[in-house]
Structure formats: C-alpha cells, structure tokens
Amino acid sequence: MLKKHYLVDEKGKKSGVLLDIKDYHKILHELEELESIRAYDAAKSSEDEIISFEQAVNEIERDRK
C-alpha cells in the first residue's frame, strides 16, 4: 500500500500528492517495466526486420560515436 499525503489548495481541493521516497522509486521502476513491455509488444507486432539483442546493442553503441 502506498503511503500518500495530499496537498490541498485554499479551498480544500486536492492539488498534489506527497509520496514516501521508496514508493516513488517503486512507481518509477514499475513505469520503466511497463515501458519495456509496451516497446516489446510494439516491436513484436511490427513487420520490421528482426535483429538479435547483441546486434541492436552494437548498432546503438555505433550510433553514439
């Protein structure tokens, strides 16, 4: 369960959330995993050429130079 505290404006309307730093990092980690899953699903459904992981890493490193 996430520990959260709400920030409210002068009218008492919720305007923000304070999270425990551990919860914040957990959320970021989960979002990164979700992004990877979505990228995988998009790549899998694409009709683009399939290359190995090693080849992809080599191409990325080559392009960085």
Biotite code that builds the C-alpha atoms (Angstrom):
import biotite.structure as struc

atoms = struc.array([
    struc.Atom([0.000, 0.000, 0.000], chain_id="A", res_id=1, res_name="MET", atom_name="CA", element="C"),
    struc.Atom([1.361, 3.407, -0.952], chain_id="A", res_id=2, res_name="LEU", atom_name="CA", element="C"),
    struc.Atom([1.714, 5.951, 1.790], chain_id="A", res_id=3, res_name="LYS", atom_name="CA", element="C"),
    struc.Atom([0.484, 9.268, 0.450], chain_id="A", res_id=4, res_name="LYS", atom_name="CA", element="C"),
    struc.Atom([-0.393, 12.679, 1.743], chain_id="A", res_id=5, res_name="HIS", atom_name="CA", element="C"),
    struc.Atom([-2.412, 15.164, -0.241], chain_id="A", res_id=6, res_name="TYR", atom_name="CA", element="C"),
    struc.Atom([-1.630, 18.800, -0.779], chain_id="A", res_id=7, res_name="LEU", atom_name="CA", element="C"),
    struc.Atom([-4.723, 20.968, -0.808], chain_id="A", res_id=8, res_name="VAL", atom_name="CA", element="C"),
    struc.Atom([-5.351, 24.476, -2.038], chain_id="A", res_id=9, res_name="ASP", atom_name="CA", element="C"),
    struc.Atom([-7.003, 27.235, -0.050], chain_id="A", res_id=10, res_name="GLU", atom_name="CA", element="C"),
    struc.Atom([-10.430, 25.800, -0.904], chain_id="A", res_id=11, res_name="LYS", atom_name="CA", element="C"),
    struc.Atom([-9.523, 22.336, 0.364], chain_id="A", res_id=12, res_name="GLY", atom_name="CA", element="C"),
    struc.Atom([-9.332, 20.859, -3.147], chain_id="A", res_id=13, res_name="LYS", atom_name="CA", element="C"),
    struc.Atom([-6.622, 18.228, -3.604], chain_id="A", res_id=14, res_name="LYS", atom_name="CA", element="C"),
    struc.Atom([-3.861, 19.672, -5.761], chain_id="A", res_id=15, res_name="SER", atom_name="CA", element="C"),
    struc.Atom([-0.916, 17.338, -5.271], chain_id="A", res_id=16, res_name="GLY", atom_name="CA", element="C"),
    struc.Atom([0.432, 14.239, -3.590], chain_id="A", res_id=17, res_name="VAL", atom_name="CA", element="C"),
    struc.Atom([3.438, 13.612, -1.371], chain_id="A", res_id=18, res_name="LEU", atom_name="CA", element="C"),
    struc.Atom([4.846, 10.094, -1.561], chain_id="A", res_id=19, res_name="LEU", atom_name="CA", element="C"),
    struc.Atom([7.374, 8.239, 0.530], chain_id="A", res_id=20, res_name="ASP", atom_name="CA", element="C"),
    struc.Atom([10.652, 8.141, -1.446], chain_id="A", res_id=21, res_name="ILE", atom_name="CA", element="C"),
    struc.Atom([10.595, 4.316, -1.507], chain_id="A", res_id=22, res_name="LYS", atom_name="CA", element="C"),
    struc.Atom([7.101, 4.377, -3.012], chain_id="A", res_id=23, res_name="ASP", atom_name="CA", element="C"),
    struc.Atom([8.228, 6.979, -5.557], chain_id="A", res_id=24, res_name="TYR", atom_name="CA", element="C"),
    struc.Atom([11.146, 4.798, -6.669], chain_id="A", res_id=25, res_name="HIS", atom_name="CA", element="C"),
    struc.Atom([8.876, 1.745, -6.829], chain_id="A", res_id=26, res_name="LYS", atom_name="CA", element="C"),
    struc.Atom([6.472, 3.642, -9.102], chain_id="A", res_id=27, res_name="ILE", atom_name="CA", element="C"),
    struc.Atom([9.342, 4.743, -11.355], chain_id="A", res_id=28, res_name="LEU", atom_name="CA", element="C"),
    struc.Atom([10.599, 1.154, -11.575], chain_id="A", res_id=29, res_name="HIS", atom_name="CA", element="C"),
    struc.Atom([7.125, -0.117, -12.464], chain_id="A", res_id=30, res_name="GLU", atom_name="CA", element="C"),
    struc.Atom([6.749, 2.560, -15.142], chain_id="A", res_id=31, res_name="LEU", atom_name="CA", element="C"),
    struc.Atom([10.092, 1.580, -16.665], chain_id="A", res_id=32, res_name="GLU", atom_name="CA", element="C"),
    struc.Atom([8.998, -2.057, -16.777], chain_id="A", res_id=33, res_name="GLU", atom_name="CA", element="C"),
    struc.Atom([5.688, -1.083, -18.360], chain_id="A", res_id=34, res_name="LEU", atom_name="CA", element="C"),
    struc.Atom([7.540, 0.985, -20.971], chain_id="A", res_id=35, res_name="GLU", atom_name="CA", element="C"),
    struc.Atom([9.716, -2.024, -21.801], chain_id="A", res_id=36, res_name="SER", atom_name="CA", element="C"),
    struc.Atom([6.657, -4.267, -22.126], chain_id="A", res_id=37, res_name="ILE", atom_name="CA", element="C"),
    struc.Atom([4.947, -1.781, -24.419], chain_id="A", res_id=38, res_name="ARG", atom_name="CA", element="C"),
    struc.Atom([8.087, -1.441, -26.553], chain_id="A", res_id=39, res_name="ALA", atom_name="CA", element="C"),
    struc.Atom([8.333, -5.230, -26.783], chain_id="A", res_id=40, res_name="TYR", atom_name="CA", element="C"),
    struc.Atom([4.676, -5.545, -27.766], chain_id="A", res_id=41, res_name="ASP", atom_name="CA", element="C"),
    struc.Atom([5.062, -2.818, -30.395], chain_id="A", res_id=42, res_name="ALA", atom_name="CA", element="C"),
    struc.Atom([8.182, -4.454, -31.808], chain_id="A", res_id=43, res_name="ALA", atom_name="CA", element="C"),
    struc.Atom([6.550, -7.874, -31.836], chain_id="A", res_id=44, res_name="LYS", atom_name="CA", element="C"),
    struc.Atom([3.518, -6.614, -33.747], chain_id="A", res_id=45, res_name="SER", atom_name="CA", element="C"),
    struc.Atom([5.665, -4.627, -36.171], chain_id="A", res_id=46, res_name="SER", atom_name="CA", element="C"),
    struc.Atom([6.632, -6.041, -39.526], chain_id="A", res_id=47, res_name="GLU", atom_name="CA", element="C"),
    struc.Atom([10.143, -4.607, -39.213], chain_id="A", res_id=48, res_name="ASP", atom_name="CA", element="C"),
    struc.Atom([13.217, -6.767, -39.610], chain_id="A", res_id=49, res_name="GLU", atom_name="CA", element="C"),
    struc.Atom([14.062, -8.791, -36.502], chain_id="A", res_id=50, res_name="ILE", atom_name="CA", element="C"),
    struc.Atom([17.622, -8.467, -35.209], chain_id="A", res_id=51, res_name="ILE", atom_name="CA", element="C"),
    struc.Atom([19.384, -10.037, -32.243], chain_id="A", res_id=52, res_name="SER", atom_name="CA", element="C"),
    struc.Atom([19.820, -8.201, -28.970], chain_id="A", res_id=53, res_name="PHE", atom_name="CA", element="C"),
    struc.Atom([23.600, -8.157, -29.459], chain_id="A", res_id=54, res_name="GLU", atom_name="CA", element="C"),
    struc.Atom([23.238, -6.608, -32.905], chain_id="A", res_id=55, res_name="GLN", atom_name="CA", element="C"),
    struc.Atom([20.875, -3.971, -31.523], chain_id="A", res_id=56, res_name="ALA", atom_name="CA", element="C"),
    struc.Atom([23.342, -3.060, -28.767], chain_id="A", res_id=57, res_name="VAL", atom_name="CA", element="C"),
    struc.Atom([26.192, -2.860, -31.288], chain_id="A", res_id=58, res_name="ASN", atom_name="CA", element="C"),
    struc.Atom([24.151, -0.559, -33.531], chain_id="A", res_id=59, res_name="GLU", atom_name="CA", element="C"),
    struc.Atom([23.201, 1.687, -30.620], chain_id="A", res_id=60, res_name="ILE", atom_name="CA", element="C"),
    struc.Atom([26.816, 1.930, -29.480], chain_id="A", res_id=61, res_name="GLU", atom_name="CA", element="C"),
    struc.Atom([27.966, 2.619, -33.042], chain_id="A", res_id=62, res_name="ARG", atom_name="CA", element="C"),
    struc.Atom([25.403, 5.417, -33.417], chain_id="A", res_id=63, res_name="ASP", atom_name="CA", element="C"),
    struc.Atom([26.528, 7.048, -30.146], chain_id="A", res_id=64, res_name="ARG", atom_name="CA", element="C"),
    struc.Atom([30.029, 7.629, -31.539], chain_id="A", res_id=65, res_name="LYS", atom_name="CA", element="C"),
])
